[in-house]
Amino acid sequence: MTAVIIDGRAVARRMQSEIRTGAEAAASALGRRPGLGVLLVGDDPASAMYVRMKRRACERVGIHSVASILPASASQAEVEAAVRAFNESADIDGILVQLPLPATIDEAAVLSEIGLPKDVDGIHPVNLGFLGMRGREPTFTPATPTGVMRLIAESGMDPAGKEAVVIGRSNIVGLPIALMLTNADATVTRCHSRTVDLPTVTRRADIVVAAVGQPEMVKADWLKPGAVVIDVGSNSVPDPDSEKGYRYVGDVDFAGARHVAGWLTKVPGGVGPMTITMLLANTLKAAQA
């Protein structure tokens, strides 16, 4: 068996073409382009790179982006004020707070400042809470987990009645994707560092989402033959043959997994492009509301 590779870049291109059309229609109706406000605090190189990538993606699809960049020394009050300024701006439809924030900042308090109609990253505590409640619908769902669900759909597998294992329990990926799979009627097991005999637990799964941040931790013999495997990890590992001296790998041993899984994402080129695309889709949705 050789897994079918789920090409996140190709799916993202298709979706961004649709978003571009929608953004043009929204601009005509609003008299302005849909707008995304991005808050970056500190000088973390990876965070700065992600912000640049997101702003470039906005411009490609016709969404106006505005960045508020604060130094790592910014106070709690200054960071919260920057979020409130985006809330009050009529030209901003969505707000993205780039995480992580400096350790001196109360992250929960900052995220709580985001107005629910502008929470396009789906990380306000109320939106996450609604995601976990029957009969409640969040205004937006988190970008990366929503992208994961789209890639699972690309495989053709319906999660209903299937066993799913989510490895990782972060508020950004692990928790919301487990809730979204549950809402799709899968039977979900959330795994973490204290899970006993993780390979055996994972081997039961029809759907595996790896979001633990450990390079190539999930081995081929952890997988059920034919499973859908979505790799959210992005880990830098040394590579003397690379021009940069390193390369990125996922949380799944891709070389081994491709001979067991039925469907499999690559790193890079799998979940990453979908994260940005779902953020764009949510920003358009906010502008159309």
C-alpha positions in Angstrom: 0.0 0.0 0.0 1.1 3.5 -0.8 -0.8 6.4 0.7 -2.6 9.0 -1.3 -0.9 12.3 -0.5 -3.4 15.0 0.4 -2.0 18.1 -1.2 -2.8 21.1 1.1 -1.2 23.5 -1.3 -3.6 22.4 -4.1 -6.7 22.6 -1.9 -5.6 26.0 -0.6 -5.2 27.3 -4.2 -8.7 26.2 -5.1 -10.1 27.8 -2.0 -8.2 31.0 -2.3 -9.5 31.4 -5.9 -13.0 31.2 -4.5 -12.1 33.6 -1.6 -10.8 36.1 -4.2 -14.1 36.1 -6.0 -16.0 36.6 -2.8 -13.7 39.4 -1.6 -14.3 41.3 -4.9 -18.0 41.0 -4.4 -17.7 42.1 -0.8 -15.6 45.1 -1.8 -18.3 46.2 -4.2 -21.0 45.9 -1.6 -19.1 47.5 1.2 -17.2 50.2 -0.8 -14.0 48.9 0.7 -12.0 45.7 0.8 -12.5 43.2 3.7 -10.0 44.0 6.4 -7.8 42.0 8.7 -6.0 43.5 11.7 -2.9 41.6 12.8 -1.3 42.2 16.2 2.3 41.2 16.7 4.0 41.7 20.1 7.8 41.2 20.4 10.5 40.2 17.9 10.2 36.5 17.6 11.5 35.7 14.1 9.1 32.8 13.5 6.1 34.9 14.6 7.2 37.8 12.4 7.6 35.4 9.4 4.1 34.0 10.0 2.7 37.5 10.1 4.4 38.4 6.8 3.0 35.2 5.1 -0.5 36.0 6.3 -0.4 39.6 5.1 0.9 38.5 1.7 -1.9 35.9 1.4 -4.4 38.7 2.3 -3.2 40.8 -0.6 -3.3 37.9 -3.0 -7.0 37.4 -2.4 -8.0 41.1 -2.2 -8.2 41.4 1.6 -6.7 44.6 3.2 -4.4 43.8 6.1 -3.2 46.2 8.8 -0.4 45.3 11.3 0.0 46.7 14.8 3.5 45.8 15.9 4.5 46.3 19.5 7.8 45.7 21.2 8.3 42.9 23.7 8.4 45.5 26.4 4.8 46.6 25.7 2.6 46.6 28.8 -0.6 44.6 29.2 -2.6 47.8 28.8 -0.9 48.7 25.6 -1.5 45.2 24.1 -5.2 45.2 25.1 -5.6 48.7 23.8 -4.3 47.6 20.4 -6.9 44.9 20.2 -9.6 47.4 21.2 -8.5 49.7 18.4 -9.1 47.0 15.9 -12.5 46.3 17.5 -13.5 49.9 17.0 -12.2 50.2 13.4 -15.0 50.1 10.8 -12.4 49.0 8.2 -11.3 45.9 10.1 -13.6 42.8 9.9 -11.3 40.3 11.6 -8.6 40.4 14.2 -5.6 38.0 14.5 -3.4 38.1 17.6 -0.2 36.3 16.7 0.8 33.8 19.3 2.7 33.2 21.5 2.7 36.5 23.3 5.6 37.4 25.6 5.6 35.7 29.0 4.9 39.1 30.6 1.5 39.3 28.9 -1.7 37.7 30.1 -2.7 35.9 26.9 -6.2 34.9 28.1 -7.0 38.5 28.9 -5.8 39.7 25.5 -7.8 37.1 23.6 -10.9 37.9 25.6 -10.7 41.5 24.3 -11.3 40.3 20.7 -14.9 41.1 19.7 -16.7 37.8 18.8 -17.8 39.1 15.4 -14.1 39.7 14.6 -12.6 36.6 16.1 -11.6 35.1 12.8 -8.9 32.9 14.4 -11.7 31.3 16.5 -9.7 31.5 19.8 -11.9 33.7 22.0 -12.8 31.6 25.1 -16.5 32.0 24.2 -16.0 30.6 20.7 -14.0 27.7 22.0 -16.6 27.1 24.7 -19.4 27.1 22.2 -17.4 24.6 20.1 -17.6 22.2 23.0 -21.3 22.6 23.8 -24.2 20.8 22.1 -26.7 23.2 20.5 -24.3 26.1 20.4 -22.5 27.4 17.3 -19.3 29.4 17.5 -19.1 32.5 15.4 -15.8 31.1 13.9 -13.8 27.9 14.3 -10.0 28.0 14.7 -8.1 28.2 11.5 -5.8 25.2 11.8 -8.4 22.7 13.0 -10.8 23.9 10.4 -8.1 23.3 7.8 -7.5 19.8 9.2 -11.2 19.0 8.9 -11.2 20.2 5.2 -8.2 17.9 4.5 -10.0 14.9 6.1 -12.9 15.7 3.8 -10.5 15.7 0.8 -9.7 12.0 1.6 -13.4 11.1 1.2 -13.6 9.6 4.7 -16.7 10.6 6.7 -15.7 10.8 10.4 -19.1 9.7 11.5 -18.8 6.4 13.4 -15.0 6.3 12.9 -12.4 6.1 15.6 -10.1 9.2 15.7 -7.0 9.8 17.8 -5.7 13.3 18.4 -2.1 13.4 19.7 -1.7 16.8 21.4 -3.9 18.9 23.6 -3.1 22.5 23.0 -5.8 25.2 23.0 -4.8 26.1 19.4 -5.0 22.7 17.7 -5.4 19.6 19.9 -8.5 20.7 21.9 -10.5 22.2 19.1 -9.8 19.5 16.6 -10.9 16.9 19.1 -14.2 18.9 19.6 -14.7 19.3 15.9 -14.2 15.6 15.2 -16.7 14.8 18.1 -19.2 17.2 16.5 -18.7 15.3 13.2 -19.8 12.1 15.1 -16.4 10.5 15.4 -15.4 8.6 18.6 -12.4 10.6 19.7 -9.5 9.8 22.0 -7.2 12.7 23.0 -3.7 11.6 23.7 -0.8 13.4 25.4 2.5 12.8 27.2 0.8 10.8 30.0 -1.1 8.5 27.7 -0.2 4.9 28.5 0.9 2.8 25.5 0.3 5.5 22.9 1.2 3.2 19.9 -1.5 0.8 20.8 -4.1 3.5 21.3 -3.1 5.1 17.9 -3.3 1.8 16.1 -7.1 1.7 16.6 -7.7 4.9 14.8 -9.3 5.4 11.4 -8.2 9.1 11.6 -5.0 10.2 13.3 -4.2 13.9 13.8 -0.7 14.5 15.1 -0.2 17.8 16.7 2.4 17.2 19.5 5.5 19.1 18.2 7.9 16.1 18.3 9.8 15.3 15.1 8.7 12.1 13.4 7.3 10.7 16.7 4.5 8.8 15.1 5.9 5.7 13.5 4.5 3.5 10.7 3.8 0.6 13.1 1.6 3.0 15.2 -0.9 3.2 12.3 -3.9 1.2 11.2 -3.6 0.2 7.6 -5.6 2.6 5.4 -6.0 5.3 8.1 -6.3 9.0 7.3 -3.2 10.7 8.8 -3.1 14.5 9.2 0.3 15.8 10.3 0.1 19.2 12.0 3.7 19.2 13.2 6.4 21.5 11.8 9.7 20.8 13.4 13.1 22.1 12.4 15.8 19.4 12.3 19.5 19.6 11.3 20.3 18.7 7.7 23.9 19.3 6.5 22.8 18.7 2.9 20.3 21.6 3.0 21.5 25.1 2.1 20.1 26.4 5.4 21.6 23.6 7.4 18.1 22.4 8.5 14.8 21.2 7.1 11.3 20.9 8.4 9.6 17.6 9.3 6.3 16.7 10.8 5.3 14.7 13.8 4.8 11.7 11.6 7.6 9.5 10.1 6.5 10.3 6.6 8.8 7.8 4.9 7.4 4.9 6.9 3.8 6.1 7.2 3.3 6.4 3.5 3.5 2.6 3.2 0.7 2.0 5.8 -1.7 5.0 5.7 -4.4 5.3 3.2 -4.2 9.1 3.0 -1.4 11.2 4.4 -0.3 14.9 4.5 3.2 16.1 3.9 5.3 18.6 5.8 5.6 21.2 4.4 2.7 21.5 2.0 -0.1 19.9 4.0 -1.8 21.7 6.9 0.3 24.9 6.8 -1.3 26.4 3.6 -4.8 25.5 4.9 -4.3 27.4 8.1 -3.8 30.7 6.3 -6.6 29.9 3.8 -9.1 29.3 6.6 -8.1 32.5 8.2 -8.8 34.3 4.9 -12.1 32.5 4.6 -13.2 33.5 8.1 -12.2 37.2 7.4 -14.4 37.2 4.3 -17.2 35.6 6.3 -16.9 38.4 8.9 -17.0 41.1 6.2 -20.1 39.5 4.7 -22.0 39.2 8.0 
